[in-house]
Amino acid sequence: MTDATIRPRHRDCEAIMECRDNLAFMRALPAESMQLIVTSPPYNIGKAYERRQPLHYYVAQQAEVIAECVRLLNPRGSLCWQVGNHVQDGEIFPLDMVLYPVFREHGLHLRNRIVWHFEHGLHCSKRLSGRYETILWFTKGKDYTFNLDAIRVPPKYPGKKHFKGPNAGRLSCNPLGKNPGDVWIFPNVKNNHVEKTIHPCQFPVELVERLVLALTNPGDRVFDPYMGVGSSVIAALKHGRIGYGCDIVPEYVEIAWQRVHALRAGALKTRPMHRPVYVPKNSGVTLGYQNGQPPAAHHATSSD
């Protein structure tokens, strides 16, 4: 047997990833075992990893996966479904609107419809170019994990104080930073992005990191049923959570394992969460902070 025929056995005590159909993978997992399920399923637009089909078939297939995700979700957990538009004959069908009734059938509660804005993408000629996608954040119940302080961002006017009234002279903003709101600006992963792999539509790790920090605690389980090259698992591992994921494309799963090993070796390049998308030279603007502190040291990074 030559070295070329030996396939490495990928193991990590906090990363459980398989090349397997997601329904088969999920049915082997115990009920209510996941604190966060976060994913971006195919959009049914004919990408290399999907087979285009009539929209009602796509919704029925998604409904199967969503039902199994609900079974796996912890009572205090969150389900985040990130989608864009299905496009047919030049007409768009917003998938968050199409799929919303499926989630409601399971009694889930929509906490936010998060708009993810980015600057780069396909240039359209017969309609405005799409520059956002959405994340539907659902919870199973009214008692759920939400760590706002972990994801605060710098205030627009740091150090601003009340100028009159009983609080005159006191800070008028939270010293830890402000709530990031429901419109998030992160670069999407294009050819010049430091995280780019062969996957045509991969998650930026920093987007998932914000969800992991806000909706889970250390040691919790995070699962992505369409994990691609493992960005959700990477985000979980970076913050002391346990990552689960599956995909049916062997090359993507192999890359996911390579990224996990690079993370463990301190060699994985990711874009830092609090780096501004663009800062003009000599602007005097400093990078953001978390919990009132400068950004923590990251694994080897580079601007996108």
C-alpha positions as CSV (number, residue, x, y, z in Angstrom):
1,M,0.0,0.0,0.0
2,T,1.4,3.4,-1.0
3,D,1.2,6.6,1.0
4,A,-1.2,7.9,-1.7
5,T,-3.7,5.3,-0.9
6,I,-3.7,5.9,2.9
7,R,-6.6,8.2,3.9
8,P,-6.1,10.1,7.2
9,R,-8.5,9.3,10.0
10,H,-9.8,12.7,11.1
11,R,-10.4,13.0,14.8
12,D,-11.0,15.9,17.2
13,C,-12.8,15.5,20.5
14,E,-14.7,18.7,19.9
15,A,-15.4,18.4,16.2
16,I,-17.8,15.7,14.9
17,M,-18.0,15.9,11.1
18,E,-19.0,13.3,8.5
19,C,-19.6,13.0,4.8
20,R,-23.1,11.9,5.1
21,D,-26.7,12.8,4.2
22,N,-27.9,15.2,6.8
23,L,-31.1,13.3,7.6
24,A,-29.2,10.1,8.2
25,F,-26.6,12.0,10.3
26,M,-29.3,13.8,12.4
27,R,-31.4,10.7,13.1
28,A,-28.4,9.2,14.9
29,L,-28.2,12.1,17.3
30,P,-30.2,12.4,20.6
31,A,-33.2,14.7,20.9
32,E,-32.7,18.2,22.3
33,S,-28.9,17.8,22.2
34,M,-28.0,21.0,20.3
35,Q,-27.9,24.5,21.7
36,L,-27.5,26.2,18.4
37,I,-28.3,24.9,14.9
38,V,-27.0,27.4,12.3
39,T,-26.8,26.8,8.6
40,S,-27.2,28.1,5.1
41,P,-28.9,25.5,2.9
42,P,-28.8,25.4,-0.9
43,Y,-31.0,28.1,-2.5
44,N,-32.2,25.9,-5.4
45,I,-30.5,28.0,-8.0
46,G,-28.3,25.3,-9.6
47,K,-25.0,25.6,-7.8
48,A,-22.5,22.8,-8.3
49,Y,-23.5,21.2,-5.0
50,E,-27.2,21.1,-5.6
51,R,-29.8,19.9,-8.2
52,R,-32.3,22.5,-9.3
53,Q,-35.9,21.4,-8.8
54,P,-39.4,22.9,-8.7
55,L,-39.8,25.2,-5.7
56,H,-42.5,23.1,-4.0
57,Y,-40.2,20.1,-4.0
58,Y,-37.4,22.2,-2.5
59,V,-39.7,23.4,0.3
60,A,-40.8,19.9,1.0
61,Q,-37.2,18.7,1.2
62,Q,-36.3,21.6,3.5
63,A,-39.3,20.8,5.7
64,E,-37.9,17.4,6.4
65,V,-34.6,18.8,7.5
66,I,-36.2,21.5,9.6
67,A,-38.4,19.0,11.4
68,E,-35.4,16.9,12.3
69,C,-33.5,20.1,13.4
70,V,-36.4,21.0,15.7
71,R,-36.2,17.5,17.3
72,L,-32.5,18.1,18.0
73,L,-32.9,21.6,19.4
74,N,-32.5,22.2,23.1
75,P,-35.5,23.8,24.8
76,R,-33.4,26.9,25.5
77,G,-31.7,26.7,22.1
78,S,-31.7,28.7,18.9
79,L,-32.2,27.8,15.2
80,C,-30.6,30.2,12.7
81,W,-31.5,29.7,9.0
82,Q,-29.5,31.9,6.6
83,V,-30.9,32.2,3.1
84,G,-31.1,34.4,0.1
85,N,-33.3,34.4,-3.0
86,H,-34.4,31.6,-5.3
87,V,-34.4,33.0,-8.8
88,Q,-36.6,31.7,-11.6
89,D,-37.0,33.3,-15.0
90,G,-35.7,36.6,-13.6
91,E,-38.2,36.6,-10.8
92,I,-37.0,36.4,-7.2
93,F,-38.6,34.3,-4.4
94,P,-37.2,35.4,-1.0
95,L,-36.6,32.0,0.7
96,D,-37.0,33.4,4.2
97,M,-40.6,34.3,3.3
98,V,-41.2,31.0,1.6
99,L,-39.8,28.9,4.5
100,Y,-41.3,31.0,7.4
101,P,-44.6,29.0,7.5
102,V,-42.6,25.7,7.9
103,F,-40.9,27.0,11.0
104,R,-44.2,28.3,12.4
105,E,-45.8,24.9,12.0
106,H,-43.3,23.7,14.7
107,G,-44.3,26.5,17.1
108,L,-40.9,28.2,16.9
109,H,-40.7,31.9,17.8
110,L,-39.0,34.3,15.5
111,R,-36.7,36.6,17.5
112,N,-35.1,38.5,14.7
113,R,-34.9,38.6,11.0
114,I,-31.3,39.6,10.7
115,V,-30.2,41.3,7.5
116,W,-26.6,40.5,6.4
117,H,-25.3,43.2,4.1
118,F,-22.2,42.8,1.9
119,E,-20.8,44.9,-1.0
120,H,-19.7,42.3,-3.6
121,G,-21.7,39.8,-5.7
122,L,-23.4,39.2,-9.0
123,H,-24.0,42.4,-11.1
124,C,-27.5,42.3,-12.4
125,S,-28.6,44.1,-15.6
126,K,-32.4,43.8,-15.4
127,R,-32.9,44.4,-11.6
128,L,-31.0,45.9,-8.8
129,S,-28.0,43.8,-7.7
130,G,-28.6,41.8,-4.6
131,R,-26.4,42.8,-1.7
132,Y,-28.0,41.2,1.3
133,E,-29.3,37.9,2.6
134,T,-31.2,37.2,5.8
135,I,-30.9,35.0,8.9
136,L,-34.1,33.9,10.6
137,W,-33.3,33.4,14.3
138,F,-35.9,31.2,15.9
139,T,-36.1,29.9,19.5
140,K,-38.0,26.9,20.7
141,G,-39.4,28.7,23.8
142,K,-39.6,32.0,25.6
143,D,-36.7,31.1,27.9
144,Y,-33.6,31.0,25.7
145,T,-29.9,31.8,25.9
146,F,-28.9,35.3,24.7
147,N,-25.6,36.8,25.7
148,L,-25.8,40.4,24.5
149,D,-22.6,41.6,26.3
150,A,-20.6,39.1,24.4
151,I,-21.4,40.7,21.0
152,R,-21.6,44.4,21.8
153,V,-19.9,46.7,19.3
154,P,-18.3,50.2,19.8
155,P,-20.8,53.0,20.3
156,K,-21.0,55.7,17.7
157,Y,-20.1,58.3,20.2
158,P,-17.8,56.7,22.8
159,G,-17.8,58.4,26.2
160,K,-20.9,60.5,25.5
161,K,-22.6,61.8,28.7
162,H,-26.0,63.2,29.7
163,F,-25.7,67.0,29.7
164,K,-28.7,67.7,31.9
165,G,-31.2,66.2,34.2
166,P,-30.6,63.8,37.2
167,N,-28.0,61.8,35.1
168,A,-26.0,64.9,34.0
169,G,-22.3,64.0,33.7
170,R,-23.0,60.2,33.6
171,L,-22.4,58.1,30.6
172,S,-25.4,58.0,28.3
173,C,-24.2,54.8,26.6
174,N,-23.4,51.3,27.8
175,P,-19.6,51.3,28.7
176,L,-19.4,47.8,27.2
177,G,-20.6,48.9,23.8
178,K,-23.9,49.0,22.0
179,N,-26.3,46.3,20.7
180,P,-25.2,45.5,17.2
181,G,-28.8,45.7,15.9
182,D,-30.4,43.5,13.2
183,V,-28.4,44.7,10.2
184,W,-24.9,43.1,10.1
185,I,-22.2,44.2,7.7
186,F,-19.6,41.4,7.1
187,P,-17.7,40.9,3.8
188,N,-18.9,37.8,1.9
189,V,-16.2,35.2,1.0
190,K,-15.0,36.1,-2.4
191,N,-11.8,35.3,-4.2
192,N,-9.7,37.8,-2.3
193,H,-11.1,36.9,1.1
194,V,-8.5,35.2,3.4
195,E,-10.9,32.3,4.2
196,K,-11.7,31.4,0.5
197,T,-11.7,27.7,-0.4
198,I,-13.2,25.9,-3.4
199,H,-16.7,26.2,-2.0
200,P,-18.6,28.8,-4.1
201,C,-20.9,30.1,-1.3
202,Q,-19.2,29.6,2.1
203,F,-20.0,31.3,5.4
204,P,-17.6,34.0,6.7
205,V,-16.5,32.6,10.1
206,E,-17.0,36.0,11.8
207,L,-20.8,35.9,11.0
208,V,-21.2,32.6,12.7
209,E,-19.0,33.6,15.6
210,R,-21.4,36.4,16.5
211,L,-24.2,33.9,16.7
212,V,-22.2,31.4,18.6
213,L,-21.2,34.0,21.2
214,A,-24.7,35.4,21.6
215,L,-26.7,32.2,21.6
216,T,-24.5,29.6,23.3
217,N,-22.2,29.2,26.4
218,P,-18.8,27.4,26.5
219,G,-19.2,23.7,26.2
220,D,-22.5,23.9,24.3
221,R,-23.1,22.0,21.0
222,V,-23.4,23.8,17.7
223,F,-24.6,21.9,14.6
224,D,-24.6,22.8,10.9
225,P,-26.6,20.3,8.7
226,Y,-25.2,21.8,5.5
227,M,-21.7,22.5,6.8
228,G,-19.9,22.9,3.5
229,V,-16.2,23.5,4.4
230,G,-16.9,23.7,8.1
231,S,-17.1,27.4,8.9
232,S,-19.8,26.9,11.5
233,V,-17.7,24.2,13.2
234,I,-14.6,26.5,13.1
235,A,-16.6,29.3,14.8
236,A,-17.8,26.9,17.5
237,L,-14.3,25.5,18.2
238,K,-12.7,29.0,18.3
239,H,-14.9,29.8,21.3
240,G,-14.8,26.6,23.3
241,R,-18.0,25.0,21.9
242,I,-18.4,21.6,20.4
243,G,-19.0,21.6,16.6
244,Y,-21.1,19.1,14.7
245,G,-21.6,19.1,10.9
246,C,-22.2,17.0,7.8
247,D,-22.1,17.4,4.1
248,I,-22.5,15.1,1.1
249,V,-19.6,16.5,-0.9
250,P,-16.4,14.6,0.1
251,E,-14.0,17.4,-1.0
252,Y,-15.8,19.9,1.3
253,V,-15.6,17.6,4.3
254,E,-11.9,17.0,3.6
255,I,-11.3,20.7,3.5
256,A,-13.3,21.1,6.7
257,W,-11.0,18.7,8.5
258,Q,-7.9,20.5,7.1
259,R,-9.3,23.8,8.5
260,V,-9.9,22.2,11.9
261,H,-6.4,20.9,12.0
262,A,-5.0,24.2,10.9
263,L,-7.0,25.9,13.7
264,R,-5.6,23.5,16.3
265,A,-2.1,24.3,14.9
266,G,-2.6,28.0,15.2
267,A,-2.3,28.4,11.4
268,L,-5.9,28.9,10.2
269,K,-6.5,32.3,8.6
270,T,-9.8,34.0,9.5
271,R,-11.0,37.5,9.4
272,P,-11.2,39.0,12.9
273,M,-14.8,39.7,14.1
274,H,-14.2,43.4,15.0
275,R,-12.2,44.5,12.0
276,P,-14.0,47.3,10.1
277,V,-14.9,46.4,6.5
278,Y,-13.0,49.4,5.3
279,V,-11.0,52.1,7.0
280,P,-9.4,54.9,4.9
281,K,-5.7,55.4,5.5
282,N,-4.9,58.1,8.1
283,S,-8.5,58.1,9.3
284,G,-7.5,57.7,12.9
285,V,-10.2,55.1,13.4
286,T,-9.2,52.3,15.7
287,L,-10.5,48.7,15.6
288,G,-13.5,47.7,17.7
289,Y,-13.5,46.0,21.0
290,Q,-15.4,43.4,22.9
291,N,-16.5,43.6,26.5
292,G,-14.8,46.9,26.8
293,Q,-11.4,45.5,25.8
294,P,-9.3,45.6,22.6
295,P,-9.8,42.6,20.3
296,A,-8.2,39.4,21.6
297,A,-5.4,37.8,19.7
298,H,-6.6,35.7,16.8
299,H,-5.2,32.9,14.9
300,A,-3.1,34.1,11.9
301,T,-5.2,36.6,10.1
302,S,-5.2,38.8,7.0
303,S,-7.5,41.5,5.6
304,D,-9.8,40.3,2.9
